[in-house]
Amino acid sequence: MSAPAARTEQPAQSTEPTRLVLEVSGLTVESLQERTLRTVFRDAELALPAGEVVLLVGPSGSGKTLFTKLLVGLLGPGSPALSIAPTSHMRVHLRSGEQCEVLGTSRYPARLRGAIGYLFQEHALFDELSVEDNIRFGGTLAAEPLPPAVFAEQLHAQARRLKLERQLRSPIEVLSGGQRQRTALLRMLALRPEILIYDEPTSGLDPDAAGRVAALIRQTQHDTPPALRPGLSLVVTHDYTNLLGVADRVVLIHPARGFTVYPIRNEQERERLGAELKRALQQWEPPRPRPLSRAQVRALRQRAEWYRFRSAPGRLWDLLRSTPRLYARSLRWHRRFAGSLARLLVIDAVPFTALAGVAIGLVVSYFSLNSVPEQLQAQAEPIFIEEIIQGLGLALYQILAPLLAAICLTARSGAAIAGHLSHMERSSQLDALRVLGMPPWALLGDKVALSFMIGMPLHAAICFAAASFASLVVVLMTRPLVTWYTFTASYVGGLGEHWLDLPYHGTGWLLAKLVPAGLLCALLAWREGTRPKASARDVNRAITRAIMQGILAVITVFFLVLLLEVRR
């Protein structure tokens, strides 16, 4: 294993003083794959100074992405498929002089949330926001935000430099791949990160496009104004041929599972390094994985679970401590996402609930009115018609309409949010929120829960109103002797003195069914939507499970509360 080589001279473009940004020592990581354990790093050492573009090179499966996700906190000791030795250390040196330990603490440092930028292959831009709003979202969450006037000036200057000034107000779906990449770059630069990580930035690009991306990375590190310039640019790639020309240093993941560091002092070294990297990658062979017994696999997973359990109070404390600050600084974005989620989960579902209410009103009214035998209808029905209509109102208000509304909302909106969150997970938008320092639950989870908890009673009211209208139509069309006054007086006779006498009797029990059912459905849909997914098939399964689990939860809550209501 080669120790990090010292750099004798800095690039002429860099104006940053020489200081360490990242320091790694004793890094030992093993990856669990089914019933085998594969060594990814063993006692790896690394030290990277500020002001450089550093390539992290290695073949697929060598641990490049794993290393950067450890650094940014997307993976850690609590990850069920990883075994990280307690002697492993990763330290980030901040501009302020503070040092943050990434792996040696019980949880990822809250100070580093938003201090390390991560440029995802999928760009991970938020579909709800325009280009400018995506960039401003990052600027809002910076550890030390720029004054609004300064930030606006820098935003437009950088947009002109990257040829995005005409797209600032455009939605994300109309952008090309290159425009999305530049938008994601500006969003991460708005964080003013200590380290900016590029994950395979030239993947799938032709040589000309790859050359432009490489030039952009170099320009970002050395020509960006100091207020936005990252302390270090770390480029994860296996495409070193297109990026070597802009690198100040190359870190090769060594076959012995360490790092070999190549500083680049001049063009001659750069040319020789290309051939050396090619030879090293051709000779690179991963170590053989070692088989594990079921007991060993179980022990590794239990250790990860214990770590998550042990660190849960600290993570909860960090969330509670940071949430007021996040809400205060990003209230605009909370309103924006609350509006989009309310429209997706509540407003857009109104026509379905109303149609369901009309259907249940027609069916129940028809069968209720025809429950009396035909030969007795002429004699008995005039006597009992008011009681029949009153029972119809009670049944629809207390059980049928709310239950049907809850099931419809669960099926429709549960599938919608599970699919929406699955898309965000698959496109790395949820990970982007974590990198930016905004926990997904703080921005989205509370709004999903409130949408369901408020939406359930609202849709129950809509369903009941639609069912009442349908019932009125059926009664007036089939029973000429019944008038509007007779119907309304009888229909709400068991609910209140008048049809406008709100709230009706039993509303408290109704809310006791709907609100918990809504919360439970939201939690189940959230769990299914945010789970990691490897394919579109996993997304379909998540949507199906969210629907089935949600409907079962609704029926269970209604049954339990109904039992308590009957006993009272």
Secondary structure, 3 states (H helix, E strand, C coil): CCCCCCCCCCCCCCCCCCCEEEEEEEEEEEEEECCEEEEEEEEEEEEEECCCEEEEECCCCCCHHHHHHHHHCCCCCCCCCEEECCCCEEEEECCCCCEEECCCCCCCCHHHCCCEEEECCCCCCCCCCEHHHHHHHHHHCCCCCCCHHHHHHHHHHHHHHCCCHHHCCCEHHHCCHHHHHHHHHHHHHCCCCCEEEEECCCCCCCHHHHHHHHHHHHHHHHHCCCCCCCCEEEEEECCHHHHHHHCCEEEEECCCCCEEEEECCCHHHHHHHHHHHHHHHHHCCCCCCEECCHHHHHHHHHHHHHHHHHHHHHHHHHHHHHHHHHHHHCHHHHHHHHHHHHHHHHHCCHHHHHHHHHHHHHHHHHHHHCCCCHHHHHHHHHHHHHHHHHHHHHHHHHHHHHHHHHHHHHHHHHHHHHHHHHHHHHCCHHHHHHHHCCCHHHHHHHHHHHHHHHHHHHHHHHHHHHHHHHHHHHHHHHCCCCCHHHHHHHHCCCCCCCCCCCCCCCHHHHHHHHHHHHHHHHHHHHHHHHCCCCCHHHHHHHHHHHHHHHHHHHHHHHHHHHHHHHHC
